[in-house]
Amino acid sequence: MSAPSVPSSATPASAPEAVPNPARLPAALPDAWARTALTIVMPTYNEAENLPGMAEALMGLGLEGLRLLVVDDNSPDGTGQVAEQLAGKYPGRIDVLHRTAKEGLGRAYAAGMTRAVEDGADYVLQMDADGSHPVEYVPQMLGSALATGSGLVVGSRYVCGGRLASEWGLHRRLLSRWANRYVSAVLHTGLRDATAGFVLWRADTVRAARLDQVRSGGYSFQVELKYQAVSAGFTALEIPIHFEERRVGASKMTAAVQVESAIMPWRIRLAGVRTPGRGARR
């Protein structure tokens, strides 16, 4: 059976470019650090227009050890095929994990992060494909982890110097801040941005986070995994980022996802497996 055709609008040539902001140039890392085995895990669902620009920008960072693993949940817009085209363009640097159904962001991340560590990554970076996580912060996050020995580095919107997208309205800003305060009150992680999705993990932290036991299918995965890591005593470092609005497409945040995000912190706390340690620092 022949592969399904890719819509012309989903080809790399027509995609918007994720050009680094000249006001925030990527940090220059020592050669040895730039060769660190870093795998970026990027879940996708209908991101055919965004993915090529993100991939090209990541490949242009000058990090020799950087690999990109696209985890596609059978996107109907042809994202999986676009990812395969990119893997052909960058053999050995871009790979694709095809999943047969859309099972939620948390499940996609769990599958991708597990694969990355099994394939030998020393560090794993969670990153969205929609452009909301600017690529120029990747070297800084890796350098911060290597310099401090932190188990995880969070690209934070809510530490000094962090900023939300200017396009966000008051309601969305208040909801985001309330969500983080709610999580902090329930789980006591010590993180100001526990809901952040731009996170660098050391491989041993990923192994200790028990991905095979993750409860969260949606965005609350971000909270659950950080809680597991901090509870296990790994040090978390938050660095400020300027969070951007997605370039193309619609948000995947649904009412069902919001309900899960509200309930999950209590499920995690009531599980009572671990008591949070004092690993988080800013």
C-alpha positions in Angstrom: 0.0 0.0 0.0 1.4 3.4 -0.9 2.0 6.0 1.7 -0.7 8.7 2.0 0.1 11.9 0.1 1.2 14.9 2.1 -0.8 18.1 1.6 1.2 20.7 -0.3 0.6 23.1 2.6 2.3 20.7 4.9 5.6 20.4 3.1 8.8 21.9 4.6 9.0 24.6 1.9 5.7 26.2 2.9 6.3 26.1 6.7 7.0 29.2 8.8 10.6 29.5 10.0 11.5 29.4 13.7 14.1 32.1 13.3 15.9 32.8 16.6 15.2 36.2 18.0 18.3 38.4 17.5 17.7 40.0 20.9 18.1 36.5 22.5 21.0 34.9 20.7 21.8 31.3 21.7 24.5 30.9 24.3 27.9 29.7 23.0 28.9 26.4 24.8 32.3 24.9 25.1 33.0 22.3 22.4 32.8 19.4 24.9 29.5 20.6 26.2 28.1 21.1 22.7 28.9 17.4 22.0 26.7 16.2 25.0 24.2 13.6 23.9 20.9 15.7 24.1 17.7 14.4 22.6 14.8 16.8 22.2 11.4 15.0 22.4 8.8 16.8 20.5 5.2 15.4 20.5 3.1 16.4 17.5 -0.5 16.3 16.4 -1.4 18.4 13.4 1.8 20.4 13.5 2.8 19.9 9.8 3.1 23.7 9.3 5.2 24.3 12.5 7.5 21.3 12.6 9.9 22.1 9.7 10.8 25.5 10.9 11.4 24.2 14.4 13.5 21.3 13.2 15.6 23.6 11.0 16.2 26.0 13.8 17.2 23.3 16.2 19.6 21.8 13.7 21.2 25.2 13.2 22.1 25.7 16.9 25.6 24.3 16.5 25.1 21.6 19.1 26.8 18.5 17.7 25.2 16.1 20.1 21.7 17.3 19.6 19.1 14.9 18.2 15.4 15.5 17.6 12.8 12.7 18.2 9.4 13.6 16.8 6.6 11.6 18.5 3.6 11.8 16.1 0.1 10.6 17.1 -1.0 9.7 13.6 -1.7 13.3 12.7 -4.3 13.6 9.9 -2.6 16.7 8.4 0.5 14.7 7.4 2.8 15.7 10.2 4.3 12.2 10.4 5.2 12.2 6.7 6.8 15.7 7.1 8.8 14.4 10.0 10.0 11.5 7.9 11.1 13.9 5.2 13.1 15.9 7.8 14.6 12.6 9.1 15.8 11.9 5.5 17.3 15.3 5.3 19.2 14.9 8.6 20.0 11.2 8.9 21.1 10.2 12.4 20.0 13.5 13.8 16.2 13.4 13.4 14.1 10.3 14.1 10.4 9.7 14.2 8.3 7.6 16.6 4.9 6.9 15.0 2.0 6.1 17.3 -1.3 4.8 16.0 -3.6 6.9 18.0 -3.9 10.2 19.9 -3.6 9.2 23.5 -2.7 12.5 25.1 0.4 14.7 25.6 1.6 12.8 28.7 1.5 9.4 27.0 3.4 10.8 24.0 6.1 12.4 26.2 6.4 9.2 28.3 7.0 7.1 25.1 9.5 9.6 23.6 11.5 10.2 26.8 11.7 6.4 27.4 13.0 5.9 23.9 15.5 8.7 24.1 17.1 7.4 27.3 17.1 3.8 25.9 18.9 5.1 22.9 21.7 6.7 25.0 20.7 10.3 25.6 22.5 11.9 28.6 19.9 14.7 28.6 16.3 14.8 27.4 14.5 18.1 26.6 10.7 18.4 26.4 9.7 20.9 23.8 6.5 21.8 22.0 6.4 21.9 18.2 4.3 25.1 18.0 7.0 27.7 18.5 6.0 28.6 22.0 9.3 27.4 23.4 12.0 29.5 21.6 14.9 27.4 20.3 17.5 29.9 21.4 17.1 28.9 25.1 18.2 25.3 24.4 22.0 25.8 24.7 21.4 27.9 27.9 19.3 25.2 29.5 21.9 22.5 28.6 24.8 24.7 29.8 22.9 25.4 33.1 22.4 21.7 33.7 26.0 20.9 33.0 27.3 23.8 35.1 25.2 23.1 38.2 24.6 19.3 38.0 20.9 19.9 38.3 18.6 16.9 37.7 16.2 19.1 35.7 16.1 22.6 34.3 12.8 24.3 33.9 12.3 27.1 31.3 10.2 29.2 33.6 7.7 32.0 32.9 7.4 33.0 36.5 10.9 33.6 37.9 12.5 37.0 37.6 13.1 37.8 33.9 10.5 35.3 32.7 7.6 36.5 30.5 4.3 35.3 29.0 3.4 35.9 25.4 2.2 39.4 24.8 -0.8 38.0 22.9 -2.2 36.3 26.0 -5.3 38.1 27.4 -6.0 38.8 31.1 -8.1 35.7 31.5 -5.4 33.3 30.2 -2.7 35.0 32.3 -4.7 34.7 35.5 -5.6 31.1 34.7 -2.0 30.2 34.2 -0.8 31.9 37.4 -3.7 30.4 39.4 -2.9 26.9 38.1 0.7 27.2 39.3 -0.3 28.5 42.7 -2.9 25.7 43.0 -0.3 23.1 42.2 2.2 24.6 44.6 -0.4 24.6 47.4 -1.3 21.0 46.9 2.1 19.4 46.1 4.7 21.8 47.6 7.3 21.2 44.8 9.0 24.5 45.4 8.7 25.4 41.7 7.2 28.7 40.5 6.3 27.2 37.1 5.3 23.6 37.9 3.1 23.5 34.8 5.9 24.5 32.4 6.3 22.2 29.4 9.9 23.4 28.4 12.0 21.2 30.7 15.5 19.6 30.4 16.0 16.3 32.2 19.2 14.5 33.1 18.9 10.8 32.1 19.1 9.4 35.6 16.3 11.8 36.6 14.1 10.4 33.8 14.8 6.9 34.9 13.8 7.6 38.5 10.6 9.4 37.5 8.8 6.1 36.8 7.4 7.0 33.3 5.9 3.5 33.1 3.6 4.5 36.0 2.6 7.9 34.9 -1.1 8.6 35.6 -1.6 11.8 33.5 -2.7 11.6 29.9 -2.8 15.4 29.3 -1.0 18.5 30.4 -0.9 17.5 34.0 1.9 15.1 33.0 4.2 18.2 33.4 3.2 18.5 37.0 3.3 14.8 37.8 6.8 14.3 36.4 8.3 17.3 38.2 6.7 16.1 41.5 8.2 12.6 41.1 11.7 14.1 40.4 11.7 16.6 43.3 10.2 14.0 45.6 13.1 11.7 44.7 15.6 14.4 45.8 16.7 15.6 42.4 17.6 19.3 42.2 15.4 21.5 40.0 16.7 24.8 38.6 14.4 27.4 37.0 15.7 29.8 34.4 13.7 32.6 32.9 12.3 32.4 29.4 10.1 34.5 27.2 7.1 32.2 26.4 5.7 32.8 22.9 2.3 32.3 21.4 2.1 29.4 18.9 2.8 30.4 15.3 0.2 28.3 13.4 -2.8 26.2 14.4 -5.0 25.9 17.5 -4.3 25.1 21.1 -4.9 21.4 22.2 -6.2 22.6 25.6 -9.7 21.2 26.0 -12.2 21.3 28.8 -11.5 17.7 29.6 -7.8 18.4 29.8 -8.5 21.3 32.2 -10.6 19.0 34.5 -7.8 16.4 34.5 -5.3 19.1 35.4 -7.4 20.2 38.4 -8.0 16.7 39.7 -4.6 15.2 39.1 -2.5 17.1 41.8 -4.8 15.6 44.5 -4.5 12.1 43.0 -0.8 12.4 43.0 -0.7 13.7 46.6 -3.2 11.1 47.9 -1.1 8.3 46.3 1.3 9.1 49.1 4.2 7.3 47.7 6.9 9.9 48.4 7.2 13.0 50.5 8.6 16.0 48.5 12.2 16.7 49.2 14.0 20.1 49.1 15.4 19.7 45.7 13.9 22.7 44.0 15.9 25.9 43.7 15.7 29.1 41.6 
